[in-house]
Amino acid sequence: MAALGEGQRQALAYLAIRLYDTGSGFALLFFSGFCAATGVLILRSRLLPRAIGVMMVAAGICYFVNSLTTIVAPTLAGLLLPWILLPCLAGEASLATWLVVKGIVETPRLIE
């Protein structure tokens, strides 16, 4: 780092920050597929309420739109960011709550 000037070090640090945003956007692309696939499986299985499956598919779509916007047009992502993730919160929170509640109520005792 001693060979680089002050401006070059700052540019390198800024590049690392920008690459972090892009990398997290790519990671959320994969997670959006996971959420959508989980939602489709919930819809097909009928073991959980269909509303949770629909919300998980919506969460996958919202994650996809958010991460694609973050990668392609970062300035536009600032306009969408807090609001596009609300369906994700609703879908994931409802799935987690359902699994916790039904897991506690309907789990058979293994050791008696």
Residue pairs with C-beta under 8 A, 6 or more apart in sequence:
1 9
4 12
21 70
21 74
22 70
22 71
24 70
25 67
25 68
25 70
25 71
26 67
26 71
27 67
28 63
28 66
28 67
28 70
29 63
29 64
29 67
29 68
29 71
31 63
32 60
32 61
32 62
32 63
32 64
32 67
33 60
33 64
34 60
35 56
35 57
35 59
35 60
35 63
35 88
35 91
35 92
36 56
36 57
36 59
36 60
36 61
36 64
37 60
38 56
38 60
38 95
39 52
39 53
39 54
39 55
39 56
39 57
39 58
39 59
39 60
39 91
40 53
40 57
41 53
42 48
42 50
42 52
42 53
42 56
42 95
43 50
43 53
43 54
43 57
48 95
48 98
49 98
51 94
52 91
52 94
52 95
52 98
55 87
55 90
55 91
55 94
55 95
56 91
56 92
56 95
58 87
58 91
59 87
59 88
59 90
59 91
59 92
62 84
62 85
62 87
62 88
63 85
63 88
65 80
65 84
66 77
66 80
66 81
66 84
66 85
69 76
69 77
69 80
69 84
70 77
